[in-house]
């Protein structure tokens, strides 16, 4: 089910990439604010790392996580998420 390893990084305005804290990722995964069952197949593992099933589309995951992180105030203006399969 969780066959893919996904890197979740925050790129700051200087272009530096830092791993997103696990509590950010966990907050997204636990709340699943999107009401989209496709994100049920995600599992936070560590800072900057989550696992996901094959049906989770990375572009939609990135958009949904970035939106949630902005709502929570985790991402500042000029920052963005970089989500990649490892």
PDB file with SEQRES, HELIX, SHEET and CRYST1 records, atoms N, CA, C and O in Angstrom:
SEQRES   1 A   86  UNK UNK UNK UNK UNK UNK UNK UNK UNK UNK UNK UNK UNK          
SEQRES   2 A   86  UNK UNK UNK UNK UNK UNK UNK UNK UNK UNK UNK UNK UNK          
SEQRES   3 A   86  UNK UNK UNK UNK UNK UNK UNK UNK UNK UNK UNK UNK UNK          
SEQRES   4 A   86  UNK UNK UNK UNK UNK UNK UNK UNK UNK UNK UNK UNK UNK          
SEQRES   5 A   86  UNK UNK UNK UNK UNK UNK UNK UNK UNK UNK UNK UNK UNK          
SEQRES   6 A   86  UNK UNK UNK UNK UNK UNK UNK UNK UNK UNK UNK UNK UNK          
SEQRES   7 A   86  UNK UNK UNK UNK UNK UNK UNK UNK                              
HELIX    1 AA1 UNK A   22  UNK A   31  1                                  10    
HELIX    2 AA2 UNK A   37  UNK A   41  5                                   5    
HELIX    3 AA3 UNK A   58  UNK A   72  1                                  15    
SHEET    1 AA1 4 UNK A  17  UNK A  19  0                                        
SHEET    2 AA1 4 UNK A   4  UNK A  11 -1                                        
SHEET    3 AA1 4 UNK A  49  UNK A  52 -1                                        
SHEET    4 AA1 4 UNK A  42  UNK A  46 -1                                        
SHEET    1 AA2 2 UNK A   4  UNK A  11  0                                        
SHEET    2 AA2 2 UNK A  80  UNK A  85 -1                                        
CRYST1    1.000    1.000    1.000  90.00  90.00  90.00 P 1           1          
ATOM      1  N   UNK A   1       0.819  -1.197   0.000  1.00  0.00           N  
ATOM      2  CA  UNK A   1       0.000   0.000   0.000  1.00  0.00           C  
ATOM      3  C   UNK A   1       0.865   1.263   0.000  1.00  0.00           C  
ATOM      4  O   UNK A   1       0.638   2.149  -0.824  1.00  0.00           O  
ATOM      5  N   UNK A   2       1.840   1.370   0.892  1.00  0.00           N  
ATOM      6  CA  UNK A   2       2.694   2.550   0.966  1.00  0.00           C  
ATOM      7  C   UNK A   2       4.036   2.239   0.302  1.00  0.00           C  
ATOM      8  O   UNK A   2       5.080   2.226   0.953  1.00  0.00           O  
ATOM      9  N   UNK A   3       3.984   1.995  -0.982  1.00  0.00           N  
ATOM     10  CA  UNK A   3       5.150   1.522  -1.719  1.00  0.00           C  
ATOM     11  C   UNK A   3       6.096   2.634  -2.159  1.00  0.00           C  
ATOM     12  O   UNK A   3       7.244   2.359  -2.508  1.00  0.00           O  
ATOM     13  N   UNK A   4       5.634   3.892  -2.150  1.00  0.00           N  
ATOM     14  CA  UNK A   4       6.457   4.999  -2.649  1.00  0.00           C  
ATOM     15  C   UNK A   4       6.969   5.855  -1.493  1.00  0.00           C  
ATOM     16  O   UNK A   4       6.237   6.152  -0.549  1.00  0.00           O  
ATOM     17  N   UNK A   5       8.223   6.240  -1.583  1.00  0.00           N  
ATOM     18  CA  UNK A   5       8.814   7.173  -0.622  1.00  0.00           C  
ATOM     19  C   UNK A   5       8.770   8.560  -1.258  1.00  0.00           C  
ATOM     20  O   UNK A   5       9.246   8.759  -2.376  1.00  0.00           O  
ATOM     21  N   UNK A   6       8.196   9.511  -0.532  1.00  0.00           N  
ATOM     22  CA  UNK A   6       7.983  10.858  -1.044  1.00  0.00           C  
ATOM     23  C   UNK A   6       8.760  11.859  -0.187  1.00  0.00           C  
ATOM     24  O   UNK A   6       8.614  11.892   1.034  1.00  0.00           O  
ATOM     25  N   UNK A   7       9.571  12.657  -0.835  1.00  0.00           N  
ATOM     26  CA  UNK A   7      10.305  13.729  -0.168  1.00  0.00           C  
ATOM     27  C   UNK A   7       9.415  14.974  -0.133  1.00  0.00           C  
ATOM     28  O   UNK A   7       8.841  15.365  -1.149  1.00  0.00           O  
ATOM     29  N   UNK A   8       9.308  15.594   1.056  1.00  0.00           N  
ATOM     30  CA  UNK A   8       8.503  16.801   1.234  1.00  0.00           C  
ATOM     31  C   UNK A   8       9.425  17.895   1.773  1.00  0.00           C  
ATOM     32  O   UNK A   8       9.771  17.905   2.954  1.00  0.00           O  
ATOM     33  N   UNK A   9       9.811  18.807   0.895  1.00  0.00           N  
ATOM     34  CA  UNK A   9      10.768  19.860   1.236  1.00  0.00           C  
ATOM     35  C   UNK A   9      10.116  21.243   1.133  1.00  0.00           C  
ATOM     36  O   UNK A   9       9.217  21.471   0.323  1.00  0.00           O  
ATOM     37  N   UNK A  10      10.590  22.137   1.961  1.00  0.00           N  
ATOM     38  CA  UNK A  10      10.160  23.543   1.908  1.00  0.00           C  
ATOM     39  C   UNK A  10      11.291  24.337   1.277  1.00  0.00           C  
ATOM     40  O   UNK A  10      12.420  24.314   1.767  1.00  0.00           O  
ATOM     41  N   UNK A  11      10.991  25.041   0.192  1.00  0.00           N  
ATOM     42  CA  UNK A  11      11.995  25.888  -0.463  1.00  0.00           C  
ATOM     43  C   UNK A  11      11.735  27.322  -0.019  1.00  0.00           C  
ATOM     44  O   UNK A  11      10.662  27.874  -0.259  1.00  0.00           O  
ATOM     45  N   UNK A  12      12.747  27.922   0.641  1.00  0.00           N  
ATOM     46  CA  UNK A  12      12.558  29.296   1.111  1.00  0.00           C  
ATOM     47  C   UNK A  12      12.866  30.283  -0.012  1.00  0.00           C  
ATOM     48  O   UNK A  12      13.242  29.887  -1.115  1.00  0.00           O  
ATOM     49  N   UNK A  13      12.705  31.558   0.279  1.00  0.00           N  
ATOM     50  CA  UNK A  13      12.865  32.589  -0.746  1.00  0.00           C  
ATOM     51  C   UNK A  13      14.304  32.695  -1.256  1.00  0.00           C  
ATOM     52  O   UNK A  13      14.542  33.282  -2.312  1.00  0.00           O  
ATOM     53  N   UNK A  14      15.272  32.127  -0.509  1.00  0.00           N  
ATOM     54  CA  UNK A  14      16.671  32.106  -0.958  1.00  0.00           C  
ATOM     55  C   UNK A  14      16.975  30.894  -1.830  1.00  0.00           C  
ATOM     56  O   UNK A  14      18.093  30.754  -2.327  1.00  0.00           O  
ATOM     57  N   UNK A  15      15.993  30.020  -2.021  1.00  0.00           N  
ATOM     58  CA  UNK A  15      16.189  28.823  -2.831  1.00  0.00           C  
ATOM     59  C   UNK A  15      16.686  27.630  -2.033  1.00  0.00           C  
ATOM     60  O   UNK A  15      16.865  26.546  -2.588  1.00  0.00           O  
ATOM     61  N   UNK A  16      16.908  27.812  -0.752  1.00  0.00           N  
ATOM     62  CA  UNK A  16      17.369  26.720   0.110  1.00  0.00           C  
ATOM     63  C   UNK A  16      16.206  25.769   0.375  1.00  0.00           C  
ATOM     64  O   UNK A  16      15.089  26.209   0.649  1.00  0.00           O  
ATOM     65  N   UNK A  17      16.469  24.463   0.293  1.00  0.00           N  
ATOM     66  CA  UNK A  17      15.449  23.464   0.564  1.00  0.00           C  
ATOM     67  C   UNK A  17      15.700  22.835   1.923  1.00  0.00           C  
ATOM     68  O   UNK A  17      16.813  22.416   2.237  1.00  0.00           O  
ATOM     69  N   UNK A  18      14.639  22.778   2.723  1.00  0.00           N  
ATOM     70  CA  UNK A  18      14.700  22.201   4.060  1.00  0.00           C  
ATOM     71  C   UNK A  18      13.587  21.173   4.199  1.00  0.00           C  
ATOM     72  O   UNK A  18      12.498  21.370   3.659  1.00  0.00           O  
ATOM     73  N   UNK A  19      13.838  20.075   4.915  1.00  0.00           N  
ATOM     74  CA  UNK A  19      12.767  19.096   5.093  1.00  0.00           C  
ATOM     75  C   UNK A  19      11.633  19.686   5.918  1.00  0.00           C  
ATOM     76  O   UNK A  19      11.874  20.381   6.906  1.00  0.00           O  
ATOM     77  N   UNK A  20      10.410  19.413   5.520  1.00  0.00           N  
ATOM     78  CA  UNK A  20       9.259  19.857   6.300  1.00  0.00           C  
ATOM     79  C   UNK A  20       9.210  19.035   7.585  1.00  0.00           C  
ATOM     80  O   UNK A  20       9.409  17.821   7.549  1.00  0.00           O  
ATOM     81  N   UNK A  21       8.952  19.673   8.701  1.00  0.00           N  
ATOM     82  CA  UNK A  21       8.858  18.927   9.964  1.00  0.00           C  
ATOM     83  C   UNK A  21       7.745  17.874   9.909  1.00  0.00           C  
ATOM     84  O   UNK A  21       6.706  18.067   9.277  1.00  0.00           O  
ATOM     85  N   UNK A  22       7.995  16.788  10.574  1.00  0.00           N  
ATOM     86  CA  UNK A  22       7.026  15.694  10.553  1.00  0.00           C  
ATOM     87  C   UNK A  22       5.670  16.154  11.083  1.00  0.00           C  
ATOM     88  O   UNK A  22       4.641  15.692  10.590  1.00  0.00           O  
ATOM     89  N   UNK A  23       5.636  17.044  12.068  1.00  0.00           N  
ATOM     90  CA  UNK A  23       4.337  17.456  12.599  1.00  0.00           C  
ATOM     91  C   UNK A  23       3.513  18.214  11.564  1.00  0.00           C  
ATOM     92  O   UNK A  23       2.285  18.193  11.637  1.00  0.00           O  
ATOM     93  N   UNK A  24       4.148  18.882  10.603  1.00  0.00           N  
ATOM     94  CA  UNK A  24       3.410  19.512   9.500  1.00  0.00           C  
ATOM     95  C   UNK A  24       2.748  18.431   8.655  1.00  0.00           C  
ATOM     96  O   UNK A  24       1.550  18.472   8.376  1.00  0.00           O  
ATOM     97  N   UNK A  25       3.578  17.452   8.254  1.00  0.00           N  
ATOM     98  CA  UNK A  25       3.104  16.376   7.380  1.00  0.00           C  
ATOM     99  C   UNK A  25       2.011  15.580   8.085  1.00  0.00           C  
ATOM    100  O   UNK A  25       0.996  15.234   7.480  1.00  0.00           O  
ATOM    101  N   UNK A  26       2.225  15.294   9.360  1.00  0.00           N  
ATOM    102  CA  UNK A  26       1.258  14.541  10.143  1.00  0.00           C  
ATOM    103  C   UNK A  26      -0.054  15.317  10.274  1.00  0.00           C  
ATOM    104  O   UNK A  26      -1.134  14.732  10.203  1.00  0.00           O  
ATOM    105  N   UNK A  27       0.043  16.626  10.465  1.00  0.00           N  
ATOM    106  CA  UNK A  27      -1.144  17.459  10.584  1.00  0.00           C  
ATOM    107  C   UNK A  27      -1.984  17.370   9.311  1.00  0.00           C  
ATOM    108  O   UNK A  27      -3.209  17.263   9.379  1.00  0.00           O  
ATOM    109  N   UNK A  28      -1.337  17.414   8.167  1.00  0.00           N  
ATOM    110  CA  UNK A  28      -2.045  17.283   6.886  1.00  0.00           C  
ATOM    111  C   UNK A  28      -2.687  15.900   6.776  1.00  0.00           C  
ATOM    112  O   UNK A  28      -3.862  15.776   6.430  1.00  0.00           O  
ATOM    113  N   UNK A  29      -1.906  14.870   7.072  1.00  0.00           N  
ATOM    114  CA  UNK A  29      -2.386  13.497   6.900  1.00  0.00           C  
ATOM    115  C   UNK A  29      -3.524  13.167   7.873  1.00  0.00           C  
ATOM    116  O   UNK A  29      -4.466  12.466   7.503  1.00  0.00           O  
ATOM    117  N   UNK A  30      -3.446  13.660   9.095  1.00  0.00           N  
ATOM    118  CA  UNK A  30      -4.456  13.347  10.101  1.00  0.00           C  
ATOM    119  C   UNK A  30      -5.763  14.089   9.828  1.00  0.00           C  
ATOM    120  O   UNK A  30      -6.843  13.525  10.003  1.00  0.00           O  
ATOM    121  N   UNK A  31      -5.675  15.320   9.411  1.00  0.00           N  
ATOM    122  CA  UNK A  31      -6.884  16.125   9.230  1.00  0.00           C  
ATOM    123  C   UNK A  31      -7.561  15.844   7.891  1.00  0.00           C  
ATOM    124  O   UNK A  31      -8.786  15.903   7.784  1.00  0.00           O  
ATOM    125  N   UNK A  32      -6.759  15.538   6.872  1.00  0.00           N  
ATOM    126  CA  UNK A  32      -7.296  15.274   5.536  1.00  0.00           C  
ATOM    127  C   UNK A  32      -8.419  16.262   5.202  1.00  0.00           C  
ATOM    128  O   UNK A  32      -9.534  15.872   4.855  1.00  0.00           O  
ATOM    129  N   UNK A  33      -8.091  17.537   5.316  1.00  0.00           N  
ATOM    130  CA  UNK A  33      -9.064  18.612   5.127  1.00  0.00           C  
ATOM    131  C   UNK A  33      -9.680  18.628   3.738  1.00  0.00           C  
ATOM    132  O   UNK A  33     -10.721  19.251   3.528  1.00  0.00           O  
ATOM    133  N   UNK A  34      -9.052  17.955   2.796  1.00  0.00           N  
ATOM    134  CA  UNK A  34      -9.525  18.002   1.414  1.00  0.00           C  
ATOM    135  C   UNK A  34     -10.784  17.178   1.194  1.00  0.00           C  
ATOM    136  O   UNK A  34     -11.484  17.368   0.199  1.00  0.00           O  
ATOM    137  N   UNK A  35     -11.076  16.270   2.107  1.00  0.00           N  
ATOM    138  CA  UNK A  35     -12.172  15.313   1.938  1.00  0.00           C  
ATOM    139  C   UNK A  35     -11.998  14.490   0.670  1.00  0.00           C  
ATOM    140  O   UNK A  35     -12.972  14.028   0.077  1.00  0.00           O  
ATOM    141  N   UNK A  36     -10.758  14.315   0.267  1.00  0.00           N  
ATOM    142  CA  UNK A  36     -10.436  13.548  -0.936  1.00  0.00           C  
ATOM    143  C   UNK A  36      -9.800  12.224  -0.509  1.00  0.00           C  
ATOM    144  O   UNK A  36      -8.681  12.209   0.005  1.00  0.00           O  
ATOM    145  N   UNK A  37     -10.501  11.134  -0.718  1.00  0.00           N  
ATOM    146  CA  UNK A  37     -10.037   9.822  -0.265  1.00  0.00           C  
ATOM    147  C   UNK A  37      -8.695   9.424  -0.864  1.00  0.00           C  
ATOM    148  O   UNK A  37      -8.025   8.540  -0.330  1.00  0.00           O  
ATOM    149  N   UNK A  38      -8.293  10.051  -1.954  1.00  0.00           N  
ATOM    150  CA  UNK A  38      -7.018   9.707  -2.596  1.00  0.00           C  
ATOM    151  C   UNK A  38      -5.837   9.925  -1.651  1.00  0.00           C  
ATOM    152  O   UNK A  38      -4.810   9.258  -1.773  1.00  0.00           O  
ATOM    153  N   UNK A  39      -5.985  10.864  -0.705  1.00  0.00           N  
ATOM    154  CA  UNK A  39      -4.896  11.158   0.221  1.00  0.00           C  
ATOM    155  C   UNK A  39      -4.901  10.251   1.448  1.00  0.00           C  
ATOM    156  O   UNK A  39      -4.032  10.381   2.310  1.00  0.00           O  
ATOM    157  N   UNK A  40      -5.864   9.337   1.542  1.00  0.00           N  
ATOM    158  CA  UNK A  40      -5.880   8.375   2.648  1.00  0.00           C  
ATOM    159  C   UNK A  40      -4.676   7.445   2.580  1.00  0.00           C  
ATOM    160  O   UNK A  40      -4.263   6.890   3.598  1.00  0.00           O  
ATOM    161  N   UNK A  41      -4.116   7.274   1.398  1.00  0.00           N  
ATOM    162  CA  UNK A  41      -2.973   6.376   1.208  1.00  0.00           C  
ATOM    163  C   UNK A  41      -1.652   7.100   1.403  1.00  0.00           C  
ATOM    164  O   UNK A  41      -0.718   6.914   0.624  1.00  0.00           O  
ATOM    165  N   UNK A  42      -1.570   7.930   2.447  1.00  0.00           N  
ATOM    166  CA  UNK A  42      -0.316   8.615   2.790  1.00  0.00           C  
ATOM    167  C   UNK A  42       0.021   8.339   4.245  1.00  0.00           C  
ATOM    168  O   UNK A  42      -0.868   8.195   5.084  1.00  0.00           O  
ATOM    169  N   UNK A  43       1.307   8.268   4.532  1.00  0.00           N  
ATOM    170  CA  UNK A  43       1.768   7.975   5.878  1.00  0.00           C  
ATOM    171  C   UNK A  43       3.018   8.800   6.178  1.00  0.00           C  
ATOM    172  O   UNK A  43       4.042   8.608   5.522  1.00  0.00           O  
ATOM    173  N   UNK A  44       2.963   9.719   7.153  1.00  0.00           N  
ATOM    174  CA  UNK A  44       4.156  10.468   7.552  1.00  0.00           C  
ATOM    175  C   UNK A  44       5.170   9.503   8.170  1.00  0.00           C  
ATOM    176  O   UNK A  44       4.797   8.620   8.942  1.00  0.00           O  
ATOM    177  N   UNK A  45       6.447   9.670   7.832  1.00  0.00           N  
ATOM    178  CA  UNK A  45       7.476   8.769   8.329  1.00  0.00           C  
ATOM    179  C   UNK A  45       8.511   9.516   9.169  1.00  0.00           C  
ATOM    180  O   UNK A  45       8.897   9.048  10.240  1.00  0.00           O  
ATOM    181  N   UNK A  46       8.957  10.665   8.690  1.00  0.00           N  
ATOM    182  CA  UNK A  46      10.006  11.438   9.373  1.00  0.00           C  
ATOM    183  C   UNK A  46       9.984  12.848   8.816  1.00  0.00           C  
ATOM    184  O   UNK A  46       9.217  13.143   7.899  1.00  0.00           O  
ATOM    185  N   UNK A  47      10.816  13.720   9.360  1.00  0.00           N  
ATOM    186  CA  UNK A  47      10.938  15.061   8.794  1.00  0.00           C  
ATOM    187  C   UNK A  47      11.268  14.938   7.309  1.00  0.00           C  
ATOM    188  O   UNK A  47      12.227  14.268   6.928  1.00  0.00           O  
ATOM    189  N   UNK A  48      10.463  15.590   6.481  1.00  0.00           N  
ATOM    190  CA  UNK A  48      10.719  15.614   5.050  1.00  0.00           C  
ATOM    191  C   UNK A  48      10.426  14.328   4.315  1.00  0.00           C  
ATOM    192  O   UNK A  48      10.817  14.186   3.157  1.00  0.00           O  
ATOM    193  N   UNK A  49       9.741  13.370   4.959  1.00  0.00           N  
ATOM    194  CA  UNK A  49       9.531  12.084   4.309  1.00  0.00           C  
ATOM    195  C   UNK A  49       8.149  11.521   4.636  1.00  0.00           C  
ATOM    196  O   UNK A  49       7.715  11.504   5.787  1.00  0.00           O  
ATOM    197  N   UNK A  50       7.485  11.067   3.594  1.00  0.00           N  
ATOM    198  CA  UNK A  50       6.235  10.344   3.772  1.00  0.00           C  
ATOM    199  C   UNK A  50       6.213   9.179   2.795  1.00  0.00           C  
ATOM    200  O   UNK A  50       6.966   9.153   1.822  1.00  0.00           O  
ATOM    201  N   UNK A  51       5.352   8.231   3.063  1.00  0.00           N  
ATOM    202  CA  UNK A  51       5.140   7.128   2.151  1.00  0.00           C  
ATOM    203  C   UNK A  51       3.732   7.271   1.590  1.00  0.00           C  
ATOM    204  O   UNK A  51       2.845   7.819   2.244  1.00  0.00           O  
ATOM    205  N   UNK A  52       3.539   6.777   0.380  1.00  0.00           N  
ATOM    206  CA  UNK A  52       2.241   6.901  -0.279  1.00  0.00           C  
ATOM    207  C   UNK A  52       2.001   5.708  -1.181  1.00  0.00           C  
ATOM    208  O   UNK A  52       2.934   5.035  -1.620  1.00  0.00           O  
ATOM    209  N   UNK A  53       0.734   5.464  -1.446  1.00  0.00           N  
ATOM    210  CA  UNK A  53       0.351   4.418  -2.386  1.00  0.00           C  
ATOM    211  C   UNK A  53       0.544   4.882  -3.822  1.00  0.00           C  
ATOM    212  O   UNK A  53       0.779   6.062  -4.082  1.00  0.00           O  
ATOM    213  N   UNK A  54       0.444   3.950  -4.736  1.00  0.00           N  
ATOM    214  CA  UNK A  54       0.657   4.255  -6.153  1.00  0.00           C  
ATOM    215  C   UNK A  54      -0.421   5.145  -6.758  1.00  0.00           C  
ATOM    216  O   UNK A  54      -0.188   5.769  -7.794  1.00  0.00           O  
ATOM    217  N   UNK A  55      -1.584   5.217  -6.143  1.00  0.00           N  
ATOM    218  CA  UNK A  55      -2.679   6.005  -6.709  1.00  0.00           C  
ATOM    219  C   UNK A  55      -2.647   7.475  -6.299  1.00  0.00           C  
ATOM    220  O   UNK A  55      -3.459   8.261  -6.785  1.00  0.00           O  
ATOM    221  N   UNK A  56      -1.733   7.859  -5.422  1.00  0.00           N  
ATOM    222  CA  UNK A  56      -1.655   9.254  -4.968  1.00  0.00           C  
ATOM    223  C   UNK A  56      -0.914  10.082  -6.021  1.00  0.00           C  
ATOM    224  O   UNK A  56       0.277   9.868  -6.242  1.00  0.00           O  
ATOM    225  N   UNK A  57      -1.601  11.024  -6.672  1.00  0.00           N  
ATOM    226  CA  UNK A  57      -0.952  11.867  -7.685  1.00  0.00           C  
ATOM    227  C   UNK A  57      -0.128  12.973  -7.012  1.00  0.00           C  
ATOM    228  O   UNK A  57      -0.656  13.751  -6.218  1.00  0.00           O  
ATOM    229  N   UNK A  58       1.156  13.034  -7.334  1.00  0.00           N  
ATOM    230  CA  UNK A  58       2.045  13.981  -6.660  1.00  0.00           C  
ATOM    231  C   UNK A  58       1.672  15.440  -6.911  1.00  0.00           C  
ATOM    232  O   UNK A  58       1.834  16.276  -6.022  1.00  0.00           O  
ATOM    233  N   UNK A  59       1.175  15.758  -8.104  1.00  0.00           N  
ATOM    234  CA  UNK A  59       0.812  17.150  -8.366  1.00  0.00           C  
ATOM    235  C   UNK A  59      -0.353  17.595  -7.484  1.00  0.00           C  
ATOM    236  O   UNK A  59      -0.345  18.708  -6.958  1.00  0.00           O  
ATOM    237  N   UNK A  60      -1.340  16.741  -7.325  1.00  0.00           N  
ATOM    238  CA  UNK A  60      -2.478  17.066  -6.452  1.00  0.00           C  
ATOM    239  C   UNK A  60      -2.069  17.079  -4.986  1.00  0.00           C  
ATOM    240  O   UNK A  60      -2.548  17.905  -4.209  1.00  0.00           O  
ATOM    241  N   UNK A  61      -1.184  16.164  -4.610  1.00  0.00           N  
ATOM    242  CA  UNK A  61      -0.685  16.126  -3.235  1.00  0.00           C  
ATOM    243  C   UNK A  61       0.062  17.417  -2.914  1.00  0.00           C  
ATOM    244  O   UNK A  61      -0.145  18.011  -1.856  1.00  0.00           O  
ATOM    245  N   UNK A  62       0.921  17.845  -3.817  1.00  0.00           N  
ATOM    246  CA  UNK A  62       1.684  19.066  -3.597  1.00  0.00           C  
ATOM    247  C   UNK A  62       0.751  20.278  -3.447  1.00  0.00           C  
ATOM    248  O   UNK A  62       0.916  21.079  -2.527  1.00  0.00           O  
ATOM    249  N   UNK A  63      -0.202  20.405  -4.328  1.00  0.00           N  
ATOM    250  CA  UNK A  63      -1.132  21.541  -4.269  1.00  0.00           C  
ATOM    251  C   UNK A  63      -1.941  21.529  -2.973  1.00  0.00           C  
ATOM    252  O   UNK A  63      -2.111  22.568  -2.336  1.00  0.00           O  
ATOM    253  N   UNK A  64      -2.436  20.363  -2.587  1.00  0.00           N  
ATOM    254  CA  UNK A  64      -3.248  20.262  -1.370  1.00  0.00           C  
ATOM    255  C   UNK A  64      -2.412  20.529  -0.120  1.00  0.00           C  
ATOM    256  O   UNK A  64      -2.856  21.236   0.784  1.00  0.00           O  
ATOM    257  N   UNK A  65      -1.195  19.964  -0.066  1.00  0.00           N  
ATOM    258  CA  UNK A  65      -0.343  20.185   1.099  1.00  0.00           C  
ATOM    259  C   UNK A  65       0.083  21.646   1.186  1.00  0.00           C  
ATOM    260  O   UNK A  65       0.076  22.230   2.269  1.00  0.00           O  
ATOM    261  N   UNK A  66       0.452  22.234   0.059  1.00  0.00           N  
ATOM    262  CA  UNK A  66       0.876  23.633   0.062  1.00  0.00           C  
ATOM    263  C   UNK A  66      -0.268  24.539   0.521  1.00  0.00           C  
ATOM    264  O   UNK A  66      -0.048  25.472   1.293  1.00  0.00           O  
ATOM    265  N   UNK A  67      -1.469  24.270   0.058  1.00  0.00           N  
ATOM    266  CA  UNK A  67      -2.630  25.046   0.484  1.00  0.00           C  
ATOM    267  C   UNK A  67      -2.839  24.915   1.994  1.00  0.00           C  
ATOM    268  O   UNK A  67      -3.050  25.915   2.680  1.00  0.00           O  
ATOM    269  N   UNK A  68      -2.781  23.690   2.511  1.00  0.00           N  
ATOM    270  CA  UNK A  68      -2.976  23.454   3.943  1.00  0.00           C  
ATOM    271  C   UNK A  68      -1.877  24.130   4.761  1.00  0.00           C  
ATOM    272  O   UNK A  68      -2.163  24.764   5.777  1.00  0.00           O  
ATOM    273  N   UNK A  69      -0.634  24.000   4.328  1.00  0.00           N  
ATOM    274  CA  UNK A  69       0.485  24.599   5.066  1.00  0.00           C  
ATOM    275  C   UNK A  69       0.381  26.126   5.088  1.00  0.00           C  
ATOM    276  O   UNK A  69       0.750  26.758   6.078  1.00  0.00           O  
ATOM    277  N   UNK A  70      -0.112  26.711   4.020  1.00  0.00           N  
ATOM    278  CA  UNK A  70      -0.319  28.173   4.007  1.00  0.00           C  
ATOM    279  C   UNK A  70      -1.444  28.573   4.967  1.00  0.00           C  
ATOM    280  O   UNK A  70      -1.332  29.562   5.691  1.00  0.00           O  
ATOM    281  N   UNK A  71      -2.522  27.795   4.964  1.00  0.00           N  
ATOM    282  CA  UNK A  71      -3.627  28.081   5.885  1.00  0.00           C  
ATOM    283  C   UNK A  71      -3.177  28.013   7.344  1.00  0.00           C  
ATOM    284  O   UNK A  71      -3.614  28.814   8.170  1.00  0.00           O  
ATOM    285  N   UNK A  72      -2.313  27.068   7.652  1.00  0.00           N  
ATOM    286  CA  UNK A  72      -1.813  26.888   9.010  1.00  0.00           C  
ATOM    287  C   UNK A  72      -0.727  27.895   9.361  1.00  0.00           C  
ATOM    288  O   UNK A  72      -0.357  28.018  10.528  1.00  0.00           O  
ATOM    289  N   UNK A  73      -0.204  28.625   8.359  1.00  0.00           N  
ATOM    290  CA  UNK A  73       0.865  29.587   8.606  1.00  0.00           C  
ATOM    291  C   UNK A  73       2.252  28.966   8.635  1.00  0.00           C  
ATOM    292  O   UNK A  73       3.216  29.616   9.039  1.00  0.00           O  
ATOM    293  N   UNK A  74       2.362  27.699   8.205  1.00  0.00           N  
ATOM    294  CA  UNK A  74       3.664  27.036   8.172  1.00  0.00           C  
ATOM    295  C   UNK A  74       4.531  27.603   7.050  1.00  0.00           C  
ATOM    296  O   UNK A  74       5.721  27.850   7.246  1.00  0.00           O  
ATOM    297  N   UNK A  75       3.935  27.808   5.871  1.00  0.00           N  
ATOM    298  CA  UNK A  75       4.666  28.370   4.731  1.00  0.00           C  
ATOM    299  C   UNK A  75       4.476  29.877   4.715  1.00  0.00           C  
ATOM    300  O   UNK A  75       3.355  30.375   4.816  1.00  0.00           O  
ATOM    301  N   UNK A  76       5.559  30.580   4.588  1.00  0.00           N  
ATOM    302  CA  UNK A  76       5.536  32.038   4.529  1.00  0.00           C  
ATOM    303  C   UNK A  76       5.462  32.487   3.069  1.00  0.00           C  
ATOM    304  O   UNK A  76       5.741  31.703   2.162  1.00  0.00           O  
ATOM    305  N   UNK A  77       5.085  33.751   2.843  1.00  0.00           N  
ATOM    306  CA  UNK A  77       5.102  34.265   1.468  1.00  0.00           C  
ATOM    307  C   UNK A  77       6.498  34.076   0.854  1.00  0.00           C  
ATOM    308  O   UNK A  77       7.512  34.315   1.510  1.00  0.00           O  
ATOM    309  N   UNK A  78       6.532  33.652  -0.393  1.00  0.00           N  
ATOM    310  CA  UNK A  78       7.797  33.413  -1.079  1.00  0.00           C  
ATOM    311  C   UNK A  78       8.325  32.002  -0.904  1.00  0.00           C  
ATOM    312  O   UNK A  78       9.283  31.620  -1.576  1.00  0.00           O  
ATOM    313  N   UNK A  79       7.725  31.219  -0.020  1.00  0.00           N  
ATOM    314  CA  UNK A  79       8.136  29.827   0.162  1.00  0.00           C  
ATOM    315  C   UNK A  79       7.191  28.922  -0.618  1.00  0.00           C  
ATOM    316  O   UNK A  79       6.048  29.283  -0.900  1.00  0.00           O  
ATOM    317  N   UNK A  80       7.692  27.738  -0.961  1.00  0.00           N  
ATOM    318  CA  UNK A  80       6.878  26.768  -1.692  1.00  0.00           C  
ATOM    319  C   UNK A  80       7.283  25.362  -1.284  1.00  0.00           C  
ATOM    320  O   UNK A  80       8.327  25.163  -0.663  1.00  0.00           O  
ATOM    321  N   UNK A  81       6.466  24.402  -1.630  1.00  0.00           N  
ATOM    322  CA  UNK A  81       6.788  22.999  -1.378  1.00  0.00           C  
ATOM    323  C   UNK A  81       7.408  22.368  -2.612  1.00  0.00           C  
ATOM    324  O   UNK A  81       7.072  22.707  -3.747  1.00  0.00           O  
ATOM    325  N   UNK A  82       8.305  21.457  -2.364  1.00  0.00           N  
ATOM    326  CA  UNK A  82       8.879  20.625  -3.419  1.00  0.00           C  
ATOM    327  C   UNK A  82       8.622  19.188  -2.995  1.00  0.00           C  
ATOM    328  O   UNK A  82       9.174  18.724  -1.998  1.00  0.00           O  
ATOM    329  N   UNK A  83       7.793  18.489  -3.745  1.00  0.00           N  
ATOM    330  CA  UNK A  83       7.445  17.111  -3.442  1.00  0.00           C  
ATOM    331  C   UNK A  83       7.929  16.243  -4.587  1.00  0.00           C  
ATOM    332  O   UNK A  83       7.573  16.459  -5.745  1.00  0.00           O  
ATOM    333  N   UNK A  84       8.756  15.245  -4.242  1.00  0.00           N  
ATOM    334  CA  UNK A  84       9.344  14.376  -5.253  1.00  0.00           C  
ATOM    335  C   UNK A  84       9.358  12.948  -4.749  1.00  0.00           C  
ATOM    336  O   UNK A  84       9.500  12.699  -3.552  1.00  0.00           O  
ATOM    337  N   UNK A  85       9.209  12.020  -5.667  1.00  0.00           N  
ATOM    338  CA  UNK A  85       9.363  10.613  -5.332  1.00  0.00           C  
ATOM    339  C   UNK A  85      10.847  10.303  -5.260  1.00  0.00           C  
ATOM    340  O   UNK A  85      11.621  10.756  -6.103  1.00  0.00           O  
ATOM    341  N   UNK A  86      11.236   9.551  -4.284  1.00  0.00           N  
ATOM    342  CA  UNK A  86      12.656   9.185  -4.117  1.00  0.00           C  
ATOM    343  C   UNK A  86      12.961   7.884  -4.811  1.00  0.00           C  
ATOM    344  O   UNK A  86      14.101   7.419  -4.779  1.00  0.00           O  
TER     345      UNK A  86                                                      
END                                                                             
